[in-house]
């Protein structure tokens, strides 16, 4: 009989999205299903979501409040399915988490209810699941409730739990008076459970309660155990180091495939790269930049990013006046802080044939940039996983990245005595190191044979979700074995 997993998260494609969590929750279930697992995703049914068939409505209590919860069943690819949790008073809102920069005041209740609704679904069916896999702080109470409210439940007792940290910077911090309002005992307000600088942390609760922990790259798993990247959690993560694994997110190799991409003018492969030149001309024209032979001969460096310090925009700002003199063209797509949006707009206005900027987001343009750019810039301060460097590798677009998180795990630096090179990598978080990396890339671009070899090496790599799912199954198996050992050892 196949094993089963229940994945709990606050957003999932195709139903909702604010970031990379939705991509994981949308793609991992189907990849696990292809490996023979029975997979159900539990996520809120937010405003505007019309998917799913109502299969049950039942009461679920949180503290003194009882909610009528509707469960809507929606099929996913390859036999996986989603359960959309319908509670209009909690989820029928303008945005998923906040209005502007202000979080909803009842977010603790909203996401505690999500965890409880997922566990209640299993409990009422009296069919054990092998693994409950919670994602990020919004689902952090699922492992906590397993250890407390459901510790002796005949169906849920001893169920293995996985907690995945997608970005440690978001910790789910709330005042401790929420504990009783969420049916949680006061003894959780301790330094080794959920207490964090006078608050409770859903993230910390998930870290301490789960059977096993994962994060989204091997390097990030090491980094978050250090003061530089740990946000004060490095101690508890070091304590759980033997239960922590880094598994790279995958990419959708159907949607991101230069051989079949409807958003690019000419399909191409690693053996026939001519289509990249056609895409390059199309990108330049789309940005209103010169697309004559001399422009096509210059390296085109693309960037698709939030314009914030985390993504290295402060480094770029420090060398911004040097960029037009490097012998390359730049195209940028994204949104973010006004100062960085204005920086790019000012550069584009002063150097319209060398620098193009589109403030906003456009999925088709993102595909065109990945295909048409010669190189792709990701100078991140920290990057738990990153996806664009993997898209770039698949499209023969050489990544220029800083050696952090998933960037370090996916891009190998070019240089003497460095076999398997697929990009340009720098280490120090300084403007000088970024400028040196750009100059190395621009110089290497002039050697067409070496550049082609670099492109083709990247295009041969496999960063599909099928590869990542196999790693998750190994963690699931470990967690199931550990949970079984704990149950057998219990009095």
N, C-alpha and C positions, 0 to 999 in steps of 0.2 A: 504494500500500500504506500502511495506517495506521501511524503511529508508535507506539512502545511506551515505557512507563515502569514502572520497578520502584521501589515506595515501601517504605522500610525504617523501621520504628518499633517501640518497645517495648510499645505498647498500641494497640488499635484496636477500636472498636465494630463488631459486637456481641459481641466475644470477651473483651475486657478493658477496664477503665477505672479510672484514679485521677484524671484531670483532663482538661483541654481537648484535649490531644494525641490522646486516643482519639476525640474528636468529629471532629477533622480527618482522622485516618486512616480513620475510618468513612465520611465523607461525600465527601471530595475525590476518591477513586477513581471513584466512580459519576458524579460531575459531569464528570470528565475523559473517561470512557467515552462520555458523551452528546455530547462534542465530537469523537468519532471515534478516540480513543486506545485502545490495548490496555494495560490497567493491571492490575498484580499488586501486592498488598500482602504484604510479608513481615513476620511478627510471631510472637512465641513462642506456643506452645500451652501455656498455663499450666494449673495444677490446676483441674479442674472444667470445662474446655472440651471438649465432646464433638463439636464440629462438624468437618466435613471428612472426606474419603476419603483414605486412605493411598495415595499414588501412587509413592512411592519411599522407600527407606531406604538411606543411603550413609554412609561414614565421612568426617568432617571433622576435621582436626587443628588444634589450637591449642597451639603450643609442643610440649611433650613429651607432651601428652594427645591422644588420638583419641576422638571421640565418634561413636556411631551416631545419625545424624540422620534422623528421619522427617519427610517433607514431606506434610502433609495439605492437600488442595485443597478449598476451600470457595467456593461462588459468592457474589458480592455483587450488588447491584442494578445493572441496566442493562449487564450484561455484564462488569463488573469481577470480579476473583476475589482470594481470599486464599490464601497459602501459609502454613500454620501450622507453625512449626518445633518439632518434638517431640523434646526431650532431657530426659527425666524428672529426671535427676540435677541438672540446672541450673534447670528451670522448674517442676517439681512441688513447689511450696512454698506456705506459708500466705499470703504476700503477694507482690506483684510485685517490690518493691525492698528491703524491710526488714521487720524485726520490731520493732514499736514505733517508736522513733526510731533504731534501730541498723541501718545498711545491711548487707546480706549481704557478707561479706568477699570473696567471689569474684565480685562484680558486674563487675569488669573482664573476667574470663573469660566470664561469662554473656553480656555484650553484644558482646564481640569475636566470640564464636561466632555470634551473630545476624548480624553483618555478613558474616562468612566464609561462613556457610550461604547467605545471599542471593547472594553472588558466585559461589559454587560451583554453585549451581543454574543460573545463566546459563552458566557456563563449560562444564558438562557437556552442556548442550543445544546448544551451538555455534550459538546463534541470538542475534545481537547485540540488545541493547536500546538505545534511543536515549538514555535518561536514567535514571540511578540517583539517586533523591531520598531523602536521609537526613534524619531528623527528630530533633532534640535530641541531647544528649550521648550517649545510649545507642546511637545509630546513627552517632556521629561518626567511627568507624573505617572506615566503608564508603568514604568518599573517600580516607582515608589508605591503606588497602590497595590501592585502585586505583592510587595513585601509587607504591606500593612492591612488594608481592608480585605484583601483576597488571599491572605497568607494561608488560611485554613480552608479555602473554598474547594469543594470536591472536584471541580473541573479545572480551576486555574492554579491550584496549589502546585508549586514546583515547576511552573512553566518557565522555560529559558527566556531571557530577555536580552536584547541587543540595544545599545544606545549609540547612535551615530551623531558625532559633532561635526556639523558642516562649517561653522564659523564660531570660534570660541569667544569672539568679541561680543556676541549677543547672548546674554546670560539669564534672562528672565528673572529680574530682581523685583521683589515686592515686599511690602511691610509684613512683619511676622503675624499680625492679627488676621491674616488670610488663612493661617493654618486651620483653626477650627471651622472657618467658613467653607473649607474645602474637605472637611472630614479627615483631617490629618492630625495626629497626636502632637502635643507640644514637645515630646522628646526628640522630634525631628529638628527642633531649633537648637542644634548643637554643631560644633565646628566640623565634626566628622560625618554629618548628614546633609543638612540643607542650609545652615546658617552661613552667611557671607557678609561680613562687615555690618552687622546689625539688621540685615535683610534676610529673606529666604530667597534662594535661587533654584528655579526649576531645573536649570542646567546642572547645577551641583547635585541636586536630588537624583537626576538620571544617571550621572556619573557614578555616584556611590551605590545606587541600588541595582543597577543592571548586572546581569551575569557577565557579559562581555561588552567591550567598548570598541568602536571603530571611528576613524575619521577618514578624510577623503584623499589622503596621499601618505606615502610612507614618510616623506620628509616632514610633513606637517605633524605627523604623530610624534616625531622626535622634537620638533620645534616647540610644541605646546607644553613640553615638560621643562622649558627653560624660562627664566624671568622675562626675556625679551619678547616672547610670543605667548606666554602663559596667562596673562591678565589676572594674576593672583591665584590661578588654579593649578600652577605647575606642581605644587606639592602633592595635591590629591591625585594628579595624573601620574606623577612618578610612583606614588604608592600603588597605583593600579597598572603599572607599566606592563606586567606580564599578561594582563587581560586586554591590552590596547593594541589594535592593529590598524595600519593605514592601508586603505584600499582606494585606488584611484577611481573617481567617477569615470564612466564611459561616455562616449558620444554616439549620437544617432547616425550610424553610417549609411542609412538609407536617405535621410534628409540632407546629410552633408557628404556628397559624393560627386566629385567633379566629372565623373563619367556619365552622370544622369541628372545633373542639377538644372532645373528649368529656369533658374534665375541668371544663368550665365549665357553669353552669346554662342559659344562653341564648346562642346564637351571635350574633355581631354583625359589622358591617363599618364602614368609615370613614364610610359614608353613613347607616348606621343604628346608632347607638352606644348604644341603650337597654339592650342586654345588659350593658353595663359596670355599670350600677346594680344589676342583679340579682346580678352577680358580687361587687360590693362588699358587699352585704348578706350574701352567703354567706360571704365571708371573715371579716367581723366575727363572724358567728354561729359559725364554725368555731373562732375564737379565744376564744369566750365573752364577747365584747364587746357592748355595747349596739348594736342595729341599728335603732333608731327613726329617725324623720325627721331629728331634730337631729344624730344621729350620721352619717347618710348625707349631710347637708349639709356636714359638715366634710371637708376634704381628707384622704384616706387615703394615707399614704406607706409603700411597701413596701420591704423590703430582704431579699435572698436572698444570703448571702455566707458565706465563711469568716470567723470572728471573730478576725482577726489584724491587726497593725499595717498590713501592706501594703494592706489593704482600707479603711484610714482609721478603724479602730475607736478609735485613740487620740484622733482629733479628736472623734468622737462622745462618748467618755468625758468629754472636757473640757467639753462643753456638755450632758451628760446630764440635769442637774437643770433645765435650761431647756426641754428638749423638751416636757414636759407643758403648758407655759404658752404654746406657740406658736399654739394654735388649730387643731392638726391631730391626727390619730390615726396610730399607727405599728404595723405588723405586721412581724415579723422571723422569718426562717427560716434556720437554719444551725448550724454547730458551730465550735468553735475553742478558744481559750485560756480557761481557767477564769475568769479575771478578767473577761473580756468576757461570757461566758455568765452569770456571776453578776450583772454589771451590768444586763443586760437583764431577767433574772428579778426582780431587786430593783425595777426600774422598773415592771414589769408588776404586781408584787404591790402596790405603792403606788398605782398608777394603772390599775386593771384595765379601765376603760372607754376609756382613751386609748392604752394600749400593750399589745400582745400579742406573745408570744415562743414559738416552738417550736424547742427545741434538738434538732437531728437533721436528717434530710433526708427529704423526701416529694415525689416527682415530681408527683403529682396536685395537692398543695397549692401547689407552685411555679407550676404553670399557673394555678391559681385566683388566686394573689396577682398574677401578671402581668395578669390580666384585671380583677381587682377593685380594685386600687390605682389611685389617680388619678395618683400620681407614684412614681418609683422612685429610690432613693438609692444612689449609687456614688461615695463620696468618696475614691477610691484614692490611695495614695502613689505607686504606679506600676501600670500596667495594660497589658501588652503588646498585648492586643486587647480582651478582654471580650466576653461574649455577652449578658449580661442586658440591657444597654442596647439591644441590637438586638431582643431579644424584646420589650422594653418599647415601643419605637417601633412595632413591628408590632401591638401590642395597644392602641395609643392611650393608653399610660401614660407620662406625660412624665418623661424622665430628668433627674435632678439629679446632675451629675457634675463631677469635677475634670478640667481640660484636660490629660490625660496620655494617651500611647499611643493605643490604639484608641478611647478615649472621646473624645479630641479630634477624631478622624477621623470619628466617626459622629454626634455631637450638636452642633448649631449653637445658639449662645446666643441667647436672646430679649433684645431691647432696642432702643431707638431707633436707627435707622440700621443695623440688622442684619437683612438680608433672609434668607429661608430658614430662619428659626428653627424648631427642633424640641425644644428643652429649655432647661434652666437650667444654665449652666456657670460654674465659678469656677476661679481660677488658683492663688492662694497656698495653700500647705499649712499653714493656720492654723485654729484653732477659729472665729475671727472671720469668716473668709471662708466657711466652711461655714455658719455661722449666718446670714450675709447671704443666701446662696443659698437656704436654706430659707425665709427670710422673703419673698424675692422670689417664690418659687413659691407660697407660701400666699396672698400678696396677689394675684398674677395669677389664681389659681384663682377668686377672687370675680368676675372679669370673664368670664362664661360664653362670650361670643362669641370673645374672644381665646384662651381656653383650648381651646375646640373647634377653632379654626383651628390651634393648636399640635399638638393630637392628630392631626388629619387630615393635616397636613404630614408628620408622622413615619410615619404608616401608609402613605403613598404611596412611601416609599423602598424600594429593592431591595437587600437584603443577603443574597441567596440564594447558595448554593454555586455555582450556574451562573455568576454574575457573577465570583466569585473564581477559578473554574477558568479562565476566559478570560484572566485576568491571569497565572496560572501557565503557561499555554501560551506566552505571550509570552516568559516567562523561559526556559522549556525551549528554545524556538527560538534564543534568544540563546546559551544554554549550548552547544547542539549546534554552532552556527556557530563559537564560540570554541574548542571542543575540536577541531573539524576543522582550524582554522587552526594550532593548536599541533602537531597530528600532521604536517601538511604541512611545518611549519617545522623539525621535528625531524631530526637527522642520520640 
